[in-house]
C-alpha cells in the first residue's frame, strides 16, 4: 500500500495538503469556539457587575 502512495505520480502531495487543511480547520474551530466562550463569560461578568452596582446604589439611597 505504501509504495502506491510513494510512486512517481505525486499522490503524497495532495494527501499532505488535504491533511494540513483538515488540521488547520480543526484548530481554527477550537480557537473560535474558545473566543466565543470567553466573550460570553465577559458579557455575563459585566452584567453581574452592573447589577451589583445598581443594587448598591439602591441600598445607599434608602
PyMOL Python script that loads the backbone (N, CA, C, O; Angstrom):
from pymol import cmd

cmd.read_pdbstr("""\
ATOM      1  N   UNK A   1       0.828  -1.199   0.000  1.00  0.00           N
ATOM      2  CA  UNK A   1       0.000   0.000   0.000  1.00  0.00           C
ATOM      3  C   UNK A   1       0.866   1.255   0.000  1.00  0.00           C
ATOM      4  O   UNK A   1       0.555   2.221  -0.696  1.00  0.00           O
ATOM      5  N   UNK A   2       1.958   1.248   0.780  1.00  0.00           N
ATOM      6  CA  UNK A   2       2.796   2.440   0.886  1.00  0.00           C
ATOM      7  C   UNK A   2       3.495   2.753  -0.431  1.00  0.00           C
ATOM      8  O   UNK A   2       3.668   3.925  -0.765  1.00  0.00           O
ATOM      9  N   UNK A   3       3.902   1.734  -1.188  1.00  0.00           N
ATOM     10  CA  UNK A   3       4.596   2.005  -2.457  1.00  0.00           C
ATOM     11  C   UNK A   3       3.660   2.643  -3.479  1.00  0.00           C
ATOM     12  O   UNK A   3       4.123   3.320  -4.397  1.00  0.00           O
ATOM     13  N   UNK A   4       2.339   2.436  -3.334  1.00  0.00           N
ATOM     14  CA  UNK A   4       1.379   3.090  -4.226  1.00  0.00           C
ATOM     15  C   UNK A   4       1.336   4.589  -3.928  1.00  0.00           C
ATOM     16  O   UNK A   4       1.219   5.404  -4.843  1.00  0.00           O
ATOM     17  N   UNK A   5       1.430   4.945  -2.662  1.00  0.00           N
ATOM     18  CA  UNK A   5       1.404   6.353  -2.277  1.00  0.00           C
ATOM     19  C   UNK A   5       2.709   7.066  -2.601  1.00  0.00           C
ATOM     20  O   UNK A   5       2.734   8.288  -2.742  1.00  0.00           O
ATOM     21  N   UNK A   6       3.788   6.307  -2.718  1.00  0.00           N
ATOM     22  CA  UNK A   6       5.101   6.912  -2.906  1.00  0.00           C
ATOM     23  C   UNK A   6       5.574   6.836  -4.358  1.00  0.00           C
ATOM     24  O   UNK A   6       6.751   7.074  -4.626  1.00  0.00           O
ATOM     25  N   UNK A   7       4.707   6.517  -5.280  1.00  0.00           N
ATOM     26  CA  UNK A   7       5.126   6.378  -6.669  1.00  0.00           C
ATOM     27  C   UNK A   7       5.364   7.746  -7.314  1.00  0.00           C
ATOM     28  O   UNK A   7       5.255   8.775  -6.647  1.00  0.00           O
ATOM     29  N   UNK A   8       5.683   7.759  -8.585  1.00  0.00           N
ATOM     30  CA  UNK A   8       6.072   8.976  -9.290  1.00  0.00           C
ATOM     31  C   UNK A   8       4.885   9.844  -9.699  1.00  0.00           C
ATOM     32  O   UNK A   8       5.090  10.919 -10.262  1.00  0.00           O
ATOM     33  N   UNK A   9       3.686   9.426  -9.443  1.00  0.00           N
ATOM     34  CA  UNK A   9       2.524  10.216  -9.831  1.00  0.00           C
ATOM     35  C   UNK A   9       2.250  11.364  -8.861  1.00  0.00           C
ATOM     36  O   UNK A   9       1.403  12.209  -9.153  1.00  0.00           O
ATOM     37  N   UNK A  10       2.916  11.422  -7.753  1.00  0.00           N
ATOM     38  CA  UNK A  10       2.783  12.538  -6.823  1.00  0.00           C
ATOM     39  C   UNK A  10       1.510  12.504  -6.008  1.00  0.00           C
ATOM     40  O   UNK A  10       0.822  13.518  -5.892  1.00  0.00           O
ATOM     41  N   UNK A  11       1.192  11.380  -5.456  1.00  0.00           N
ATOM     42  CA  UNK A  11      -0.032  11.234  -4.677  1.00  0.00           C
ATOM     43  C   UNK A  11       0.158  11.771  -3.266  1.00  0.00           C
ATOM     44  O   UNK A  11      -0.807  12.212  -2.641  1.00  0.00           O
ATOM     45  N   UNK A  12       1.365  11.743  -2.761  1.00  0.00           N
ATOM     46  CA  UNK A  12       1.606  12.172  -1.384  1.00  0.00           C
ATOM     47  C   UNK A  12       1.342  13.665  -1.186  1.00  0.00           C
ATOM     48  O   UNK A  12       0.854  14.068  -0.130  1.00  0.00           O
ATOM     49  N   UNK A  13       1.657  14.485  -2.182  1.00  0.00           N
ATOM     50  CA  UNK A  13       1.467  15.926  -2.030  1.00  0.00           C
ATOM     51  C   UNK A  13      -0.004  16.290  -1.825  1.00  0.00           C
ATOM     52  O   UNK A  13      -0.295  17.022  -0.879  1.00  0.00           O
ATOM     53  N   UNK A  14      -0.948  15.829  -2.646  1.00  0.00           N
ATOM     54  CA  UNK A  14      -2.357  16.172  -2.382  1.00  0.00           C
ATOM     55  C   UNK A  14      -2.874  15.631  -1.056  1.00  0.00           C
ATOM     56  O   UNK A  14      -3.696  16.270  -0.399  1.00  0.00           O
ATOM     57  N   UNK A  15      -2.392  14.450  -0.659  1.00  0.00           N
ATOM     58  CA  UNK A  15      -2.806  13.897   0.635  1.00  0.00           C
ATOM     59  C   UNK A  15      -2.276  14.764   1.771  1.00  0.00           C
ATOM     60  O   UNK A  15      -2.989  15.020   2.742  1.00  0.00           O
ATOM     61  N   UNK A  16      -1.034  15.215   1.656  1.00  0.00           N
ATOM     62  CA  UNK A  16      -0.455  16.072   2.694  1.00  0.00           C
ATOM     63  C   UNK A  16      -1.182  17.417   2.764  1.00  0.00           C
ATOM     64  O   UNK A  16      -1.429  17.929   3.856  1.00  0.00           O
ATOM     65  N   UNK A  17      -1.525  17.988   1.616  1.00  0.00           N
ATOM     66  CA  UNK A  17      -2.253  19.251   1.595  1.00  0.00           C
ATOM     67  C   UNK A  17      -3.633  19.080   2.215  1.00  0.00           C
ATOM     68  O   UNK A  17      -4.080  19.940   2.973  1.00  0.00           O
ATOM     69  N   UNK A  18      -4.317  17.974   1.900  1.00  0.00           N
ATOM     70  CA  UNK A  18      -5.643  17.729   2.470  1.00  0.00           C
ATOM     71  C   UNK A  18      -5.552  17.535   3.984  1.00  0.00           C
ATOM     72  O   UNK A  18      -6.401  18.042   4.717  1.00  0.00           O
ATOM     73  N   UNK A  19      -4.549  16.819   4.459  1.00  0.00           N
ATOM     74  CA  UNK A  19      -4.363  16.625   5.891  1.00  0.00           C
ATOM     75  C   UNK A  19      -4.064  17.949   6.585  1.00  0.00           C
ATOM     76  O   UNK A  19      -4.575  18.211   7.674  1.00  0.00           O
ATOM     77  N   UNK A  20      -3.240  18.780   5.960  1.00  0.00           N
ATOM     78  CA  UNK A  20      -2.946  20.103   6.514  1.00  0.00           C
ATOM     79  C   UNK A  20      -4.212  20.950   6.586  1.00  0.00           C
ATOM     80  O   UNK A  20      -4.438  21.635   7.583  1.00  0.00           O
ATOM     81  N   UNK A  21      -5.036  20.912   5.547  1.00  0.00           N
ATOM     82  CA  UNK A  21      -6.274  21.678   5.507  1.00  0.00           C
ATOM     83  C   UNK A  21      -7.230  21.230   6.615  1.00  0.00           C
ATOM     84  O   UNK A  21      -7.811  22.068   7.305  1.00  0.00           O
ATOM     85  N   UNK A  22      -7.392  19.946   6.785  1.00  0.00           N
ATOM     86  CA  UNK A  22      -8.284  19.415   7.825  1.00  0.00           C
ATOM     87  C   UNK A  22      -7.772  19.791   9.212  1.00  0.00           C
ATOM     88  O   UNK A  22      -8.555  20.168  10.083  1.00  0.00           O
ATOM     89  N   UNK A  23      -6.469  19.691   9.416  1.00  0.00           N
ATOM     90  CA  UNK A  23      -5.869  20.041  10.706  1.00  0.00           C
ATOM     91  C   UNK A  23      -6.061  21.525  11.011  1.00  0.00           C
ATOM     92  O   UNK A  23      -6.415  21.887  12.134  1.00  0.00           O
ATOM     93  N   UNK A  24      -5.830  22.380  10.023  1.00  0.00           N
ATOM     94  CA  UNK A  24      -5.987  23.818  10.240  1.00  0.00           C
ATOM     95  C   UNK A  24      -7.447  24.179  10.517  1.00  0.00           C
ATOM     96  O   UNK A  24      -7.718  25.030  11.364  1.00  0.00           O
ATOM     97  N   UNK A  25      -8.386  23.550   9.819  1.00  0.00           N
ATOM     98  CA  UNK A  25      -9.798  23.808  10.085  1.00  0.00           C
ATOM     99  C   UNK A  25     -10.170  23.417  11.514  1.00  0.00           C
ATOM    100  O   UNK A  25     -10.912  24.137  12.182  1.00  0.00           O
ATOM    101  N   UNK A  26      -9.661  22.292  11.976  1.00  0.00           N
ATOM    102  CA  UNK A  26      -9.942  21.849  13.337  1.00  0.00           C
ATOM    103  C   UNK A  26      -9.366  22.819  14.358  1.00  0.00           C
ATOM    104  O   UNK A  26     -10.027  23.162  15.338  1.00  0.00           O
ATOM    105  N   UNK A  27      -8.149  23.254  14.132  1.00  0.00           N
ATOM    106  CA  UNK A  27      -7.513  24.199  15.059  1.00  0.00           C
ATOM    107  C   UNK A  27      -8.282  25.516  15.089  1.00  0.00           C
ATOM    108  O   UNK A  27      -8.542  26.057  16.164  1.00  0.00           O
ATOM    109  N   UNK A  28      -8.646  26.037  13.916  1.00  0.00           N
ATOM    110  CA  UNK A  28      -9.399  27.295  13.870  1.00  0.00           C
ATOM    111  C   UNK A  28     -10.761  27.152  14.520  1.00  0.00           C
ATOM    112  O   UNK A  28     -11.229  28.088  15.169  1.00  0.00           O
ATOM    113  N   UNK A  29     -11.412  26.004  14.365  1.00  0.00           N
ATOM    114  CA  UNK A  29     -12.711  25.783  15.005  1.00  0.00           C
ATOM    115  C   UNK A  29     -12.583  25.882  16.523  1.00  0.00           C
ATOM    116  O   UNK A  29     -13.393  26.548  17.169  1.00  0.00           O
ATOM    117  N   UNK A  30     -11.575  25.229  17.098  1.00  0.00           N
ATOM    118  CA  UNK A  30     -11.403  25.271  18.548  1.00  0.00           C
ATOM    119  C   UNK A  30     -11.013  26.664  19.028  1.00  0.00           C
ATOM    120  O   UNK A  30     -11.443  27.081  20.103  1.00  0.00           O
ATOM    121  N   UNK A  31     -10.213  27.387  18.263  1.00  0.00           N
ATOM    122  CA  UNK A  31      -9.825  28.745  18.649  1.00  0.00           C
ATOM    123  C   UNK A  31     -11.040  29.665  18.660  1.00  0.00           C
ATOM    124  O   UNK A  31     -11.246  30.406  19.621  1.00  0.00           O
ATOM    125  N   UNK A  32     -11.851  29.626  17.595  1.00  0.00           N
ATOM    126  CA  UNK A  32     -13.028  30.494  17.533  1.00  0.00           C
ATOM    127  C   UNK A  32     -14.071  30.102  18.565  1.00  0.00           C
ATOM    128  O   UNK A  32     -14.770  30.962  19.102  1.00  0.00           O
ATOM    129  N   UNK A  33     -14.181  28.817  18.844  1.00  0.00           N
ATOM    130  CA  UNK A  33     -15.107  28.360  19.873  1.00  0.00           C
ATOM    131  C   UNK A  33     -14.683  28.890  21.243  1.00  0.00           C
ATOM    132  O   UNK A  33     -15.519  29.343  22.025  1.00  0.00           O
ATOM    133  N   UNK A  34     -13.393  28.833  21.527  1.00  0.00           N
ATOM    134  CA  UNK A  34     -12.875  29.328  22.797  1.00  0.00           C
ATOM    135  C   UNK A  34     -13.091  30.836  22.910  1.00  0.00           C
ATOM    136  O   UNK A  34     -13.507  31.320  23.963  1.00  0.00           O
ATOM    137  N   UNK A  35     -12.814  31.581  21.843  1.00  0.00           N
ATOM    138  CA  UNK A  35     -13.018  33.030  21.874  1.00  0.00           C
ATOM    139  C   UNK A  35     -14.480  33.377  22.095  1.00  0.00           C
ATOM    140  O   UNK A  35     -14.791  34.319  22.824  1.00  0.00           O
ATOM    141  N   UNK A  36     -15.365  32.637  21.482  1.00  0.00           N
ATOM    142  CA  UNK A  36     -16.796  32.869  21.662  1.00  0.00           C
ATOM    143  C   UNK A  36     -17.205  32.623  23.110  1.00  0.00           C
ATOM    144  O   UNK A  36     -17.991  33.382  23.675  1.00  0.00           O
ATOM    145  N   UNK A  37     -16.678  31.576  23.699  1.00  0.00           N
ATOM    146  CA  UNK A  37     -16.987  31.255  25.089  1.00  0.00           C
ATOM    147  C   UNK A  37     -16.467  32.350  26.020  1.00  0.00           C
ATOM    148  O   UNK A  37     -17.155  32.729  26.967  1.00  0.00           O
ATOM    149  N   UNK A  38     -15.283  32.852  25.768  1.00  0.00           N
ATOM    150  CA  UNK A  38     -14.714  33.922  26.585  1.00  0.00           C
ATOM    151  C   UNK A  38     -15.558  35.189  26.472  1.00  0.00           C
ATOM    152  O   UNK A  38     -15.762  35.881  27.469  1.00  0.00           O
ATOM    153  N   UNK A  39     -16.053  35.504  25.268  1.00  0.00           N
ATOM    154  CA  UNK A  39     -16.902  36.686  25.100  1.00  0.00           C
ATOM    155  C   UNK A  39     -18.193  36.551  25.894  1.00  0.00           C
ATOM    156  O   UNK A  39     -18.664  37.525  26.481  1.00  0.00           O
ATOM    157  N   UNK A  40     -18.773  35.351  25.918  1.00  0.00           N
ATOM    158  CA  UNK A  40     -19.999  35.128  26.692  1.00  0.00           C
ATOM    159  C   UNK A  40     -19.722  35.321  28.178  1.00  0.00           C
ATOM    160  O   UNK A  40     -20.498  35.976  28.874  1.00  0.00           O
ATOM    161  N   UNK A  41     -18.625  34.757  28.665  1.00  0.00           N
ATOM    162  CA  UNK A  41     -18.277  34.914  30.086  1.00  0.00           C
ATOM    163  C   UNK A  41     -18.043  36.385  30.433  1.00  0.00           C
ATOM    164  O   UNK A  41     -18.474  36.846  31.491  1.00  0.00           O
ATOM    165  N   UNK A  42     -17.373  37.116  29.562  1.00  0.00           N
ATOM    166  CA  UNK A  42     -17.130  38.537  29.825  1.00  0.00           C
ATOM    167  C   UNK A  42     -18.429  39.329  29.866  1.00  0.00           C
ATOM    168  O   UNK A  42     -18.598  40.204  30.715  1.00  0.00           O
ATOM    169  N   UNK A  43     -19.345  39.027  28.954  1.00  0.00           N
ATOM    170  CA  UNK A  43     -20.617  39.762  28.965  1.00  0.00           C
ATOM    171  C   UNK A  43     -21.436  39.421  30.204  1.00  0.00           C
ATOM    172  O   UNK A  43     -22.099  40.295  30.761  1.00  0.00           O
ATOM    173  N   UNK A  44     -21.402  38.167  30.644  1.00  0.00           N
ATOM    174  CA  UNK A  44     -22.100  37.799  31.879  1.00  0.00           C
ATOM    175  C   UNK A  44     -21.481  38.482  33.090  1.00  0.00           C
ATOM    176  O   UNK A  44     -22.191  38.933  33.989  1.00  0.00           O
ATOM    177  N   UNK A  45     -20.167  38.556  33.108  1.00  0.00           N
ATOM    178  CA  UNK A  45     -19.495  39.235  34.218  1.00  0.00           C
ATOM    179  C   UNK A  45     -19.861  40.712  34.237  1.00  0.00           C
ATOM    180  O   UNK A  45     -20.112  41.269  35.306  1.00  0.00           O
ATOM    181  N   UNK A  46     -19.896  41.352  33.078  1.00  0.00           N
ATOM    182  CA  UNK A  46     -20.263  42.762  33.013  1.00  0.00           C
ATOM    183  C   UNK A  46     -21.691  42.968  33.507  1.00  0.00           C
ATOM    184  O   UNK A  46     -21.966  43.923  34.234  1.00  0.00           O
ATOM    185  N   UNK A  47     -22.600  42.076  33.116  1.00  0.00           N
ATOM    186  CA  UNK A  47     -23.994  42.193  33.557  1.00  0.00           C
ATOM    187  C   UNK A  47     -24.099  42.042  35.073  1.00  0.00           C
ATOM    188  O   UNK A  47     -24.856  42.767  35.719  1.00  0.00           O
ATOM    189  N   UNK A  48     -23.349  41.111  35.635  1.00  0.00           N
ATOM    190  CA  UNK A  48     -23.383  40.914  37.089  1.00  0.00           C
ATOM    191  C   UNK A  48     -22.777  42.096  37.839  1.00  0.00           C
ATOM    192  O   UNK A  48     -23.290  42.493  38.886  1.00  0.00           O
ATOM    193  N   UNK A  49     -21.713  42.650  37.324  1.00  0.00           N
ATOM    194  CA  UNK A  49     -21.097  43.818  37.956  1.00  0.00           C
ATOM    195  C   UNK A  49     -22.065  44.991  37.908  1.00  0.00           C
ATOM    196  O   UNK A  49     -22.227  45.708  38.895  1.00  0.00           O
ATOM    197  N   UNK A  50     -22.706  45.186  36.762  1.00  0.00           N
ATOM    198  CA  UNK A  50     -23.669  46.285  36.626  1.00  0.00           C
ATOM    199  C   UNK A  50     -24.843  46.096  37.583  1.00  0.00           C
ATOM    200  O   UNK A  50     -25.304  47.061  38.192  1.00  0.00           O
ATOM    201  N   UNK A  51     -25.333  44.852  37.725  1.00  0.00           N
ATOM    202  CA  UNK A  51     -26.440  44.583  38.642  1.00  0.00           C
ATOM    203  C   UNK A  51     -26.013  44.846  40.086  1.00  0.00           C
ATOM    204  O   UNK A  51     -26.802  45.361  40.878  1.00  0.00           O
ATOM    205  N   UNK A  52     -24.785  44.502  40.433  1.00  0.00           N
ATOM    206  CA  UNK A  52     -24.284  44.749  41.783  1.00  0.00           C
ATOM    207  C   UNK A  52     -24.181  46.246  42.058  1.00  0.00           C
ATOM    208  O   UNK A  52     -24.541  46.712  43.140  1.00  0.00           O
ATOM    209  N   UNK A  53     -23.691  46.991  41.083  1.00  0.00           N
ATOM    210  CA  UNK A  53     -23.592  48.441  41.248  1.00  0.00           C
ATOM    211  C   UNK A  53     -24.976  49.047  41.437  1.00  0.00           C
ATOM    212  O   UNK A  53     -25.170  49.903  42.300  1.00  0.00           O
ATOM    213  N   UNK A  54     -25.932  48.608  40.635  1.00  0.00           N
ATOM    214  CA  UNK A  54     -27.302  49.126  40.769  1.00  0.00           C
ATOM    215  C   UNK A  54     -27.891  48.781  42.131  1.00  0.00           C
ATOM    216  O   UNK A  54     -28.578  49.604  42.737  1.00  0.00           O
ATOM    217  N   UNK A  55     -27.629  47.584  42.612  1.00  0.00           N
ATOM    218  CA  UNK A  55     -28.148  47.171  43.922  1.00  0.00           C
ATOM    219  C   UNK A  55     -27.508  47.990  45.033  1.00  0.00           C
ATOM    220  O   UNK A  55     -28.198  48.398  45.966  1.00  0.00           O
ATOM    221  N   UNK A  56     -26.210  48.239  44.955  1.00  0.00           N
ATOM    222  CA  UNK A  56     -25.550  49.059  45.971  1.00  0.00           C
ATOM    223  C   UNK A  56     -26.038  50.503  45.937  1.00  0.00           C
ATOM    224  O   UNK A  56     -26.191  51.126  46.987  1.00  0.00           O
ATOM    225  N   UNK A  57     -26.283  51.039  44.752  1.00  0.00           N
ATOM    226  CA  UNK A  57     -26.846  52.391  44.661  1.00  0.00           C
ATOM    227  C   UNK A  57     -28.242  52.444  45.262  1.00  0.00           C
ATOM    228  O   UNK A  57     -28.597  53.416  45.930  1.00  0.00           O
ATOM    229  N   UNK A  58     -29.024  51.418  45.031  1.00  0.00           N
ATOM    230  CA  UNK A  58     -30.380  51.361  45.589  1.00  0.00           C
ATOM    231  C   UNK A  58     -30.348  51.281  47.110  1.00  0.00           C
ATOM    232  O   UNK A  58     -31.160  51.911  47.788  1.00  0.00           O
ATOM    233  N   UNK A  59     -29.415  50.511  47.639  1.00  0.00           N
ATOM    234  CA  UNK A  59     -29.289  50.379  49.099  1.00  0.00           C
ATOM    235  C   UNK A  59     -28.813  51.697  49.708  1.00  0.00           C
ATOM    236  O   UNK A  59     -29.297  52.105  50.764  1.00  0.00           O
ATOM    237  N   UNK A  60     -27.871  52.358  49.049  1.00  0.00           N
ATOM    238  CA  UNK A  60     -27.333  53.591  49.618  1.00  0.00           C
ATOM    239  C   UNK A  60     -28.340  54.745  49.550  1.00  0.00           C
ATOM    240  O   UNK A  60     -28.232  55.696  50.324  1.00  0.00           O
ATOM    241  N   UNK A  61     -29.297  54.679  48.655  1.00  0.00           N
ATOM    242  CA  UNK A  61     -30.312  55.743  48.544  1.00  0.00           C
ATOM    243  C   UNK A  61     -31.414  55.594  49.567  1.00  0.00           C
ATOM    244  O   UNK A  61     -32.198  56.527  49.735  1.00  0.00           O
ATOM    245  N   UNK A  62     -31.518  54.493  50.247  1.00  0.00           N
ATOM    246  CA  UNK A  62     -32.591  54.292  51.228  1.00  0.00           C
ATOM    247  C   UNK A  62     -32.283  54.969  52.533  1.00  0.00           C
ATOM    248  O   UNK A  62     -33.081  54.899  53.468  1.00  0.00           O
TER     249      UNK A  62
END
""", "prot")
cmd.dss("prot")
cmd.show_as("cartoon", "prot")
cmd.util.cbc("prot")
cmd.orient("prot")
